[in-house]
Amino acid sequence: MFYTTVSLFTLNLIDAVLTIFWIRKGATSEANFLMAFLLEKSDILFFLVKLSVGILAMAVFLKWKELRIARYGAITVLVIYSFVLLLHFMVGALFIMKD
C-alpha cells in the first residue's frame, strides 16, 4: 500500500506541474472550477493546494490501509490518475504537432 500511495502522490505532483505548464502555454484549460480559480490567483497557490490534497489522500489511504475499500480505492485512483497523465501527454503531442 505504501508504494501505491507514493505512486499516487507522484502522479499528483506530475499532474500539477504539467497542468500549470500546458495552461501557461495555452494548450488547455483546467476542468476543475476550484483549481481553475486557484490558477487564476497564483501558480504557487494552485500547486500547494493540489499537493496538499495529494498528501491528505495519501495519509487517509495509509491510515486505513488494512481496509479492503482503502486498498481498492487507492488502486482505482491510481488507474484514473494514470489516464489523466496519458491525457497530459496527448495534449502535449497535439500542441507540439500544431506548431
C-alpha positions as CSV (number, residue, x, y, z in Angstrom):
1,M,0.0,0.0,0.0
2,F,2.9,2.3,0.7
3,Y,4.2,2.1,-2.9
4,T,0.7,2.6,-4.3
5,T,0.2,5.8,-2.3
6,V,3.7,7.1,-3.1
7,S,2.9,6.4,-6.8
8,L,-0.4,8.2,-6.5
9,F,1.3,11.2,-4.9
10,T,4.0,11.2,-7.6
11,L,1.3,11.2,-10.3
12,N,-0.4,14.1,-8.5
13,L,2.9,16.0,-8.5
14,I,3.5,15.4,-12.2
15,D,-0.2,16.3,-12.9
16,A,0.2,19.6,-11.1
17,V,3.4,20.6,-12.9
18,L,2.1,19.6,-16.3
19,T,-1.3,21.3,-15.7
20,I,0.5,24.6,-15.0
21,F,2.8,24.1,-17.9
22,W,0.1,23.4,-20.5
23,I,-2.2,26.1,-19.3
24,R,0.5,28.7,-19.4
25,K,1.4,27.6,-22.9
26,G,-2.3,28.0,-23.9
27,A,-2.6,24.3,-24.8
28,T,-5.5,23.5,-22.5
29,S,-7.6,24.8,-19.6
30,E,-8.3,23.5,-16.1
31,A,-11.6,21.5,-15.9
32,N,-12.0,21.7,-12.1
33,F,-13.6,25.1,-11.3
34,L,-11.9,25.4,-7.9
35,M,-8.5,24.6,-9.3
36,A,-9.1,27.0,-12.2
37,F,-9.9,29.7,-9.7
38,L,-6.7,29.0,-7.8
39,L,-4.7,29.0,-11.0
40,E,-6.0,32.5,-11.8
41,K,-4.8,33.7,-8.5
42,S,-1.3,32.0,-8.4
43,D,0.5,29.1,-9.8
44,I,2.1,28.6,-6.4
45,L,-1.3,28.6,-4.6
46,F,-2.6,26.1,-7.1
47,F,0.5,23.9,-6.7
48,L,0.3,24.0,-2.8
49,V,-3.4,23.2,-2.7
50,K,-3.0,20.4,-5.3
51,L,-0.1,18.8,-3.3
52,S,-2.0,19.3,0.0
53,V,-4.9,17.3,-1.4
54,G,-2.5,14.6,-2.5
55,I,-0.8,14.5,0.9
56,L,-4.2,14.2,2.6
57,A,-5.3,11.4,0.3
58,M,-2.0,9.6,0.9
59,A,-2.5,9.9,4.7
60,V,-6.1,8.7,4.5
61,F,-5.1,5.6,2.4
62,L,-2.2,4.8,4.7
63,K,-4.2,5.3,7.9
64,W,-6.8,2.8,6.8
65,K,-4.6,0.6,4.7
66,E,-5.9,-2.6,6.4
67,L,-9.4,-1.9,5.0
68,R,-10.2,-3.5,1.6
69,I,-12.1,-0.4,0.5
70,A,-9.0,1.8,1.1
71,R,-6.7,-0.6,-0.9
72,Y,-9.2,-0.8,-3.8
73,G,-9.8,2.9,-3.6
74,A,-6.1,3.7,-3.8
75,I,-5.6,1.4,-6.8
76,T,-8.7,2.8,-8.5
77,V,-7.5,6.3,-8.1
78,L,-4.0,5.3,-9.3
79,V,-5.5,3.9,-12.5
80,I,-7.6,7.0,-13.0
81,Y,-4.6,9.3,-12.5
82,S,-2.6,7.2,-15.0
83,F,-5.3,8.1,-17.6
84,V,-5.0,11.7,-16.6
85,L,-1.3,11.6,-17.2
86,L,-2.0,10.0,-20.6
87,L,-4.2,12.9,-21.4
88,H,-1.4,15.3,-20.5
89,F,0.9,13.6,-22.9
90,M,-1.8,13.6,-25.6
91,V,-2.4,17.3,-25.1
92,G,1.4,17.9,-25.3
93,A,1.7,15.8,-28.5
94,L,-1.2,17.7,-30.1
95,F,0.1,21.1,-29.0
96,I,3.6,20.3,-30.4
97,M,2.2,18.9,-33.7
98,K,0.0,22.1,-34.1
99,D,3.1,24.3,-34.4
